[in-house]
Amino acid sequence: MQPLEFGLCWPSKGRAIKTVNLKSDMPLVHQALQRLDRELSLAHKEMTTLLKLIHGYGSTGAGGDIRIAAQKRADAYREVRTRFAGLSDALLGAARERFGVAAPFGGPTSSGMLTLHCPPENLQALASFLRENGADAVSVGPLDYVYTRDNALYAKLAAELDKRG
C-alpha cells in the first residue's frame, strides 16, 4: 500500500513545493505532530506555496491517528476565503465571537486575502456579515484535513506519557 499524501496550499511568492515525509523514521504520533508543527511554521516563513505531507496509512491500512484527528477537525469546519480592504482587528474579532471562526493563518495578507475556518451552521450568516462589511466575494469549500498544534489525540497521548514518566 502506498503512503498517504496530500497538500496544503496558501498564496505566496516563495518556494513552490516542499515535501515533508512524516513517516520516514516511523515516529510515534506525538513526534510526527511535533515535526508537522515545525514544518508548517518553516513553510510559512519560507512562503512555500504547496506543502506536500506524506504520513502513511497506519497499521490498519485505513489511516493512523494523525489522519483521524485531522479529518475530525476538518469535518467540524468549512474553509471560507475572501478579500477586501479595510478589515480591522475589531471586525475579525466580531466574526470570531459571533460565528465561531478561526483564522488559521492569521489576519489578512497585504492584498486583503483572508482564510477562515467556520462551523457549517454559521456559513450563511458569516458570508452575509463579510459582504455587508466590504468583502468583494466570499467562497466556501470543504476541508479534507486540518492539522493544528492543539490536537486532542496528542494531548491524550502526552497525558498518558506523563503518567508513566
ABEGO torsion letter per residue (X at the ends): XBBBBBBBBBBBABBABBBBBAAAAGBBAAAAAAAAAAAAAAAAAAGBABBBBBAEAEAAGAEBAAAAAAAAAAAABBBBBBBBBGBBAAAAAAAAAAAGBBBAAEBBBAAGBBBBBBBAAAAAAAAAAAAAAGBABBBBBBBABBBBABBAAAAAAAAAAAAAX
